[in-house]
Amino acid sequence: MAANGGMSAGVAVPRKRPALSPSLRMTPAPVLGKFRPVVGQCCQRCTPDSLARHRQDAKSEQSANLGFCDILSVNESHTRYRGWLVRRMCCVLFVCARDVYPSRGVARQERLCQSHGVREALSAEVKTAKGQVKDQVKGHPLSFFRPIINTCISPFFLRCVGWASMKMFSWLFGSVQVNLDHFRALRAASREGSPLVYVYVRQSPLDNAVLSLALFFNGLRVPYAICPFPVANSFLRMVLQKIGAILLPSSAASEEEAETDALYAPVMTSLLRELLAEGQSLSLGISAESGRGRQWLDAVGRLIRDGDVPDVRLVPVGIAYEGVPKTHVQPGPRLRRLFSRLWKKAEAGSVRIHLAQAFSLREMSTSGRWRMDEWCSLKDLLEPAILKRRLVSASAESGLGQRRTSWPAPPRRPEPNGGESRPSDAVAVHLIFSASCCAAVMSTGLLSALLLYRHRQAGARVSLLCRDVAWLTEELLFRDKDVGFGGSLAQVLHTSLALLAPNLIIMAATAPPPSRPDPFILARPTPDATLELERRAQMVTRAFILEAVGACAVSSALHDVGARTETPDGGVRGRAEFDVALSPSELNRRALRLCHLLPAGFRPPCQSPQSFALDAVESLLRCGVLIQKEDDGEIPVDDTRRRKRVSTWMATDQPDDGHSDQEAAPFYQMSRPSQCPDMLLFLVNMLAGRLRTLCWTAAFLERLASPLPEAHFVTELRSHLRKTAQENKRQYESCSPEAATDAVETFVDLGVLAKENGEEGGVFLGLTPLYRVPENQSKLQQFIQQYLPPP
């Protein structure tokens, strides 16, 4: 692929979709290089002023679209000099010419000691230790945190590490591509005076390094990066602290252990205040699963509310790996393993970095536009629907209630009163959503989604995969989702197959000399391979989340009327499902209930669940899965709503005026698509893994006779999930440790499980009295199972 990813910038494609044909199987994709979606725009609801300011800056800019560049491909043209010697030293000359913004940690320790939070923490520490302050050396109480406090940015070390990083990443990755237009917008935002805070979703220990290298390459201020991984090597710690890496204490083995220290949080908060007051940039990562890292975002928000910092500009960062490095590799003890890969050919593919538009944190926090009408627990929202009771909660009935984030709070962090969700959690969810939306979909994620959700049972030949890759790429681009690959379909498919080869079964097919061989591709039916493909396919799921929720709602409605007929490979055939008249209001209710079960970050918290459910159903109309018809008096065979004489277009809480039976009421029917007959099943399979985990967990509750310790409960649940998946010989994505932990948190929030403190300490998990009844357990399982595809 070229340095610009094989994409030509500035050429638009008409919004009318060209029809796909078999002639596109081995030819260049028609949309690649012709259409570049605009990603990463500010939220119009939460930060309209930032969005208007960015549009005004964009109008004032006269430069054209700059396109993409590979920050690892440095040549003679990047320097001011020419000649054969320059061609051999171009990387050194380029690094030496980069702008560096040094930062010294002079007298920072004394100012930290005078802060109110640190003084209170020291007083509490002295009282608990009976006058002996921990690690007091030479009479200074904060000597234990002195290396963290003295973190600085040295121009010499930054240039040396920048040159070494470019050499190392050139062996680890095929390319690291960035959008130059995004950096032009960041330069305009940095001139406004507010410090920039880059927020990304944690995927790999290399996230911070890749982001910092991209900023250094483009002449922007390298941020102070909060590193959540332990680094044991003393020399490596010294080097990293000279380039702005804020490391964990040397005695902490993990981020969770560091948070248990009473001095760690106050010192870090004071350090962030000092850095932002100096005008330094920050870089922090948030875990989408556990929410780790959001405490520093909360600390920045408190500094703004207290007036210590006027304002900061948040920049969501989408980092997309074609092959994600191993996330369990720690930078310290296993550094030699990382350097040993320098002698191997790059096997991790490409990296695409997207920087979203910067927006004001003060604008988002003070305006309150991101807040919902009411924050509710999952029990209040879904329990009436599960147990088929009359709605007793106004939030559940209207659909305006927002599910409270179920992230655990860090140690020593006070919980809010009254059960109101923390503002930082809503901002963190918004940032996770923004970073995920602006991240590009890589070729490996696209192929993984096709093999898992479309061709899982029978596999597919390469020619068929080429056609599906062209179709799915076109669908992604028309949904304003950027892709991180380019070139011909044959090149894209060859690259992704090479990266995914350990997780696939590739069977060669012989063919006569005039024709090309057409290999057969199948996902390897093993737990490790399935989990790897599922992890890569999550980006496609996020892009189709509206259609996936709507498809599950349609599948649930078809399941209730019993109009589904199955093919031997698990698909849908026959005319029955096309003849069913689906009620729009009923589909909206089913989609509303399902969207409450989505994990954090799949939809923005500023959008109400009811609006999300309406968009989910309407998205099926736009993609052609559903068609809208007017009631002409003929009653379809399986139309239960007509038999009950209920109008479909009216909401349940609107009064009947007596004329609804005479008016023409629209309804939905399944269409008969010719290009994608299994589109509905493809969309339903995107959420099937998570829903299946909840269904298997509900079945596990039948064997829970008494409360168990939380750790023992999770271990038993993981064993049950693995055993169930082994019995089915598939669906291994539903037995991952992350899925089990998320299922426990969901059932606790749903009121199925209750956390109790044991007599000898520890937390126990047991069934609540309501769900000890076998009938209610069966209703819970049926409620979740209705959204699953046929087995």
N, C-alpha and C positions, 0 to 999 in steps of 0.2 A: 504494500500500500504506500501511497505517496505521503509526503510529509503533512499534507493537509487532509489525510484520511481518505483520499480519493474523491473528495467532495469539491465541487466548484461552487464558490460563493457568489451570491448576488443574482442567481438565476431562479426565477419563480416557476412554479408549476400550477396549472389551473386547478381550482378546487374540485372540479368534476373528476370523479374517479374513472380511469380507463378500465375497461373490462379485461380480466385476466384470461389468458388463452394458453394452451399447451406449448405454443412456440416460445414462451418465456422461460422454459425450464432450464436451459443452459445458456441463456443470453444475459447480458448485464441487466440488472434490475432497472425498470423504467423510472423509478422515482429517486434512486440514489444519485446524488450530485445535482439534482434539479430543485429540491425543496429543502429548506433548512428551517425547522420550526424555532420559534422564539420561546426559550424556556427561562424559568427563574424570575418571572416578574413578581413585583410586590403584591401582597394581598390587597385587593381593592376595598375589602370590608374593614380590615384591621388597620392598615396603614395607607389611607388614600393620599395623605400629604406627601409621603415618600414616593409614592407612585407618580403623582403629578410632578414632583420635582425631577424625577428621573426622565419623564417624558419631555420636560422642558429642556433638560440638558441634552437629550438626544436630538432635539430639533436644532439646537444651537451648534451641534457638531457638524462639520462639513465633510469629514473624511468618509470614505466609502467602507463597505464591509471588508474587514481584514482577514476573516477566515480563521483557519486553524494552523497551528505549528507544533512541531515535535521538539520539546525542550531538550531531548537527548541528542538531536542531530545538529551539532554545532559545526559550522564549516567556515571557510574563509570569508564568506559574505557577511558574517556576523561581526566582523572586526573592521577596524579602519585601515588595516594594512593588507597588502597583497604580496604574494611571492611563495616560493617553495618552502621556505622556513616557516612562514606563517601558517601554511596548510598543515604543518606538523605540530605547531604549537597554538593552534587557533583556540582550543579549549582553555588553555592557560590565559591567553590574552583576553578572551571573552570574560572569564571569571574576574580577572583583575580590573576590567572596565565597568563592572556592575556597580551600581550605587548601593552603598551600605550605610545604614543609620545606626551608629554605635550607641550603646546604652551602658552606662557605668552604674554600679550599685554602691556609690559612695554615700556614706551616712544614712543608708536606708535602714540599717538595723536599729539605730537610735530612734528614728521616727516610728518604727514598728512597736518599740517598747512603750512609747507614749500613747499608743492607741487605746481606746476604751475597752475594746473586746479582749485585747491581749492582757491588759492589766487585770481584768476580772478573771480571766482564765488562770493567770499566775497566782492570784489570791486563792482561788479554789484549789489549785494544785498544792499550794503551801499548806492549806488547812488539811487536806486529805493525807498529805505525806508528813504531817506533823513537823513542819518547818524545814524539811529536806526537799529541795527542788530537784527534780529528776535531771540527771546528766549535767549538773552544775559544774562547769569547768572555769577556773580563773574568775570565779565570782559572778559570771554572767549567766542568767537563767535561760537564755535562748541560744546557748552555744550549740545545742543539739540540732537546731534548725538553721544554723549559720550558713551552711552550704546552699540551702534552698533560698535564703534571703539574699545572698550575694550572687545569685544568677544574673548574668549580664550577656551582652552581645558584643563580642570582640571582632573587629573587621578581619584580622588575620585568620583567626580560627574559622570564621564564617566563610571566607574565600577558600580556605583549604578543604573544609568539609563540603562545601558546594562542589568543588572540582571532584573530590572523591565520590560524592553521591552520584554525580552524573556518570562517572565511570562504572560504579557499582550497579546503578539502575539500568545502564545499557546492556548489562549481562542478565539482569533479572527480568527485564521487560523488553518487549519488542519496540515499544514506543510509549511516550507519555505525552499525550496531545491535550492542548488547551485552546480555548476560544479567545482570540486576541481582543474581540469586541468586549468581552467581560472585563478584561483588565483596563481597557479604556474607560469603562464606566466606574471601575474602582478608583482610578486615579482622580476622576472628577469628585467622587465621594470623599476621598482622603483630603482633598483641598478644602473641604468644609470645616475642618477642625476637630470633629468628633473622632475618637479612636475607633478603629475597626475591630470587631470581634468575629472571627471565623468559627462557624459551628458546622460540624460534620457528623455523620453517623459512623460509629465505630465498626470497622470491618477487619482491620489488620493492624499490627504494630507499626506498619510503614505508612499509615495514613498521614501522620504529622510530617514525616520526612518528605513525602511526595508533595504535599501542599506547600511546605516551606520552600522546597526547591523550585516549584512553579512560580512562587512570588519573587524569589531571588532572581530567577531567570528573566523576569519581566520588569525588574527594577523597582519593585514595591518594597515597603518596609517588611522585613521578616518578623513574624509575630513571636511573642513569648508563648511557648506551647506547653500546656499542662499534660504531662506524660502519665498515663494511668498504669504503666507497667513497671515492675521493679527492675532495677539495673544494679547488679552486684559488683561489676568490675570498677575499681576505683579510678583507673585511667579513663575509661569510657565515660564515667560520671563527670569527671573534670572537663572532658572535651564537650560533652553535651550541655553542661551548665555554662560554657563559654559561648554557646550559640543560641541561648535563650530557652533551653529545655528545663522546665520546672519539674524536677523528679520527685518521687516519693522518698520519704526518709530511708536512710540506708538500712535501718533495722526492720522496716515493714516488708513483709513478704507479699502483700497484695494491697490493693486500694481499700478493700474492706477493713483490713487490719490497721491501715493508717488512719482511717476515720474514727477508730476507737480512741485515739489519743486526744485528750482534752485540749491540747495546745495546737493541734494540727489545723483545725478549721479556723480559729481566730487568726493564726499567723498567716494562713493562705488568704483569708479575706483582707487582712491589712496589706499583704503583698499585692493583691489585685488592685487595691485602692491606690497604692503608690505607683504602680505601673500605668494605670489609666490616667492618673493625675499628670504623669510625665508625657502623656500622649502616645504611649506604646500600644501596639496591636496585640491581641490575644488570639489564641487558637485552642479550642477545646472540643472534645468529642463526647457525644451522648450515645449511650447504648439504647437501641430500640427495644430490647427485651426487658432489661432491668431498670432503665432510666438512669444508670450511673453517669455521673458527669453533670447532671442538671443542678446539683448543689452549687456549682460555681456560677452557673447562669443566675441562680437565685441570689448569690452573693453580689453579683454585678447589679441586679435589680434593686437590692437593698441600698447599695451605694448611691444609686440614682435617686431613690425615694428619700434618702437622708440628706441629699444635697452635697455629698462628698464629690460626686462626679456629675457634671452637667448632663451629659448624654453620651451614648455610644451608638454606633451603627452596626447592626447584626448582619452578617453575610452568610446565608446558608451555602454550603459547599457540597456538591454532588460528586463523589469519587466512584467511578465505575471501573472495576477490574475485569478484564477478559478471563483471567485466571486468578482468583483471590489467593494471595499467599496464605500459608498456614497460620491461623490466628493463635494457635496454642504455643508457637515458638516465642520464647521470651528473649528480649534483646540481650540480656546480660549473660547468663550462664551458657547460652547456646549461640554465642556470637560467632564462634569458629564454624559452626554449621552454615551460617549465612555466608561467610566469606568463602567457604568451600564451593559454593554454587557459582562463584566467579569463574571457575574453570570449566563450567558446563555451559551449554548453549541455552539461551533464554527460552524458558518453557512456560512462563506465566502470561504470555500474550501481551496485549496493549492495555494502557490505562487512559481513561478519558476524564478530565477534570472540568466541571462546570461550576462557575461562581455566579450565584444568583444576585439579584439586585439588593444593594444595601438598604436597610430600613431602620428607622429610629426606634430604639427600645422604649424611650420615654413616651413616644406617641402611642405605641401599642399598650403600654402599661397604664398610663394615666387616662386615656380616653375610655378604656373599658369596652371597646367595641368587640373584643374577642370573647367577652363573657356571654354565657348562655342564660336563658331565663331562670333555669333551676338546675342544680347539680344533684343527681340522684344516684343511688346504688343500683346495681343490676337487679337486685331483688325487687325493688319498687317498680322497675320498668318491665320486667318479664314474668314475674311470678303469677300475675293474673292470667296471662296467656298460657303459661305452662299448665297450671292447675285448672284452666277453663273456668275461672271465676269471673264474677262481675268486676269490672274495673273500679278500683277504689282510689287510685292515685290520679290526680288531675294531670300530672306530668306524663304518666303512662298513657292516659286516655288521649291527650292531645298530641303526644309525640314530640313535645318541645323539650322534654327533659334530656339532659346530657349525662352520659355515664361518667361517674367519678373515676378518675385515673387510679388504678390499683397498684401503682408502684410503691414499693416499701420505702419508708423514710430512712435516711442515713442515721447512724447512731448519734445521740445527743442533739438531735434536731427536733425542736418543739413542733408538735402537731397543731394545726389550727383548731380554733374553737368552733363549735356549731356544725362540724362536719363539712364546712365549705372547702372545696378543692383549692389547693395552693395555686396562686397565680403563676408561679414559676413552672408548674406542671403543664398548664395550658400553653404557655409560651414554648416550653420544650417540645410538646407534641406538635405545635405549629411548625417549629423549626425542623423536626424530624420529617414531617410531611413535605415541607418545602425542599429540603435537601434530597429527599427521595424522588420528588417530582422532577427536579432539574437534572438528576443523574441520568446518564445515557444508558440505553439498553445495549448490551454487548452481544456479539454473535453467539457466544456460548450460552447466555441466558435465553436467547430466542430459540436456539435448537433444543435446549433442555425443556422448555415449555412445550414445544411440539412433540417431543418424544414422551413426555410424561402425561400431558393432558389430551393429546390427540391420537397418537399412535402407540400407546403404551401396551395394548394387548397384542396386536398383530405386527407391530413394527412398520417400517416403510422403506421403500427403495430410495436411492439417492435422487432419482429424477422426480419422485413425488415430493421429497423434502425440499428440493429446489423450488418447486412450484409453491409449496407452503411457506417457505422463507420469503419469497417475493410477496405473497399475499399478506403475511403477518407484518412484514416491514412496512408495507403500504398502510396497513391499519394503524400501526404505531405512529407513523409520521402524520397522518391525518388527525390523530388525537393529540397533536402538539407534543409528542414524546420523541426526543432526539435519540438517534442510534449512534453507536460508537464504532462503526465499521463502514467500509466502502469497497468498491470494486465490483467485479462480476460475481454472479451467484456461485459459480464454481469455486472461485477463490475464497469467498466468505465461508462456504460450506466446508471446504478442505481445511481451512484454519481452525474452525470450531470443532471439527471431527478430530483433528490432531490433538487439541487441548483436552477434549472429553474422552479420548480413546480408552483410558483405564476404566471408565464407567459405562462403556458401550460394548455391545457384541456386534462386530462387523463381519459379515459373511460375504466373501467374494463370490461373484456370479460370472460364470464364463458366458461368452457370447460369440457368435460368428464374426469373422474378420471385418465385414463391412460395418458392423454396429459396435457401439461402445459397451463395455461391461457396466452393469448396473448393480452395484453392491447393495446388500440388504442390511439395514441398521435397526438395532433393537436395544432398548435400555437394559442394562445388566440387572437382573432381579436379585440384587443383594442389598442389605441394609446400608452399607457405606456408599454404594453407587447411587442408590435412590435418594439418600439424604443430600449428597453432593449436587445432584441434578435439581432437587427441590430448592436448595439454597440459591442456586444460580437463577432459577425460574421465577424467584420472588419479584424481580423487577418487572417482568411481564405481567404478573398478577396485579401489582400496584397500578400499572397502566390501564388494566381492564377491570379495575375494582368495581366501577359502577355497573358494567355489563355482567360481571360475575354475581354481584348481589341480586340484580334483577333476574338473572337466569335461575338462581337458586329459588327465588320467589315463584317463578313460573313452574319450576320442577316440583315445588311443594304443592302448588295448586293442582297440577296434573296428577300428583300422587293421591290427593284427596278424592278427586272425582273418578279415579281408577281408569283413566283413559290411556295409560301407557302400555305399549307393547314392546318387548325387548327382542333384539337380534342376538344371535349366538355370541357376538363379540362385545355385547353390552351396550350397543347403540340403541337408537329409537327408529322404528319404522312403522309403516301402516298409515292409515288415513284418520285414525281415531283422534290423535293429538291435534291434528289440523282442524278438526270439526268442533273442538271445544271452544265455547265462548267464555273468555276470562274476564272477570270483573276488574276494572281498573282500581277501584277502592280496595278490593280484597288483595290484589297484588301489592298495593302500597302498604297495607298493614303487614303483610308477610315480609316485605323488604325492610320495613321499619324495625320489626323484631329481630331480624337477622343482623342489621347493621350495628345493633348494640353489642353483638358478640365479636365484632372486629377488634383486633388489637390496636394499641395506640399507634398513631402515625399513618394509618391507612386512609383517614379522612381528616380534614382540618377541624379543630374544635370550634372554629368560628361559624361553621355551618351546622344548622340544626339537623338532627336525625331525620325529621320529617321531610325537610328539603332534600336531603341526601337520598331518601327512599324514593321520592318523586323523580329525581334525576336518574336513579337506577332503572326505574321502569321505562322512563322515556328514552333512555339510551338504547334499549332493545328495539324501539321503533326506528331510531336512526341507523342502527346497524342491520336492520332488515330481519331480525328474528321474529318480531311481532308486527302485525299489521292492524290498523284500526278500521273498524266497520261500523256502520249504523244499523240499528235494529230495524229490520224491515217487516217484522211480524212473524217470521218463521223462527220457531224455537229449535235451536240445535239439540241434538240427542242428549248430550251430557251437560246441558246448561242448567245447573241447579239453581242459580240465582233467578232465572225466569220462572222456574217452577214455584219458587217462593214469592214471586211477584215483588221483587226488590229491585229498585232502580240502581244501576251500577255507577252512574256518574255523580250521585249525591253522596256527601259525607254522612257518616253514621249519626253525627250530632246535629244535622240540619233537619228542621221540621218538614214533614210531608205536606205539600200544598194540595194534595188530592188529584193532581194532574200528571203525576210522574208516569203512570201506566200508559197514558195516551201519547206522551212525548217520545220521540226517538232517542233512545239511550245508546251511546256508543259502547262498544266492547272490543276486546282484543282477541285475535286469533293467531295461531302459529302460522308463519309463512312457509312457503315451499322453496327455499333457496336452492339454486342449481349449482352454485360454485362451492358452498360450504353446507352440506346437508347435516353435518354433525356439529354445527356451531353451538347449539345449546349445551350439548354434553361437554364440549371443549371449555365453555365458560364455567359450567358447574364444577368441573374437576379442579379448577383453580383454587376453590375454597374447600374442596372435599377433605383434604388432609387435616386441616384444623378442626373441621366439624366432626370428622371421624374420631379424632382424639377425644373430643368431648363425649361422643357417644360411647366409646369404649370405657371412658372413665365413669360414666353413669352406670354401665354394666358392672364395673368393679365395685361400686358402692353396695351392691347386693351382698357381697361377701364381708362387708365391714360390720363385725359384731360389736366391737367396743372401740373407744377412742385409742389412737395410736400416736406415738411421738411423731412430730412433723417429719423428721428425717427418715424414720422408718416407714411412714406412710408414703412418702415420695418414692422410696426404694421399692416398696411393694407395688406401687402403681406402675413404675417403669418396667418392672418384671412382668406385670400383667399385660402391658401394652406390647412388649416384645414377644410374649407368648402368643398373643392374639394375631400379631402380624405374621409370625412364623406359621401359624395354622393356615392363614390365608395365602401364604407364599407370595405376598405382594403388599403394597400399601405400607411400606416401611417408613415413609415420611411421617406417619402418625405415631411413631414410637420414639421419637427423638427426645433427649433429656429436656430441651427447651420446650417442646410441646407438652410434656408432662407437668413441668413447673407452671406453665401458663394455664393449663387445665385446672390445677389446684387453686390458683389465684382466682380464676373465673368462678369456680364453684363456691369459693369462700365469699366472693362478692355477690353471688347469686343467692346466698343464704342456704345452700345445700350442706356445706361444711361449716363448722364452728371451731374457732381456735380457743382452747382452754389452757389455763396455766396449771401445770401439774403440782402435786403436793411436794415433790422433791425437786422442783424447778423444771424448766423446759416447757415447750409448747406442744400441746396435743391437738390432733385433728379428729373430729368425730361428727357423725350425722346430727343435724338438728332434729328436734322432735317432729317437725312437719314432714321431713323426708325419711323418717324411719318407717313410715307406712309404705308397704310394697306397691300399693296403687299409685302413690305419688312418684315413686321412683320410676314406675313404668311410664307415667305421663311425661316425666322429664326426658326419658330416653326417646319416646315417640316424638316429642317436640323437636329434638335435635335431628333425629333420623329423617324427618320429613324433607329436609333440605339436601340430603345426600343423593347422589346418583344411584341408579340401580346397580346391584352387585354384579 
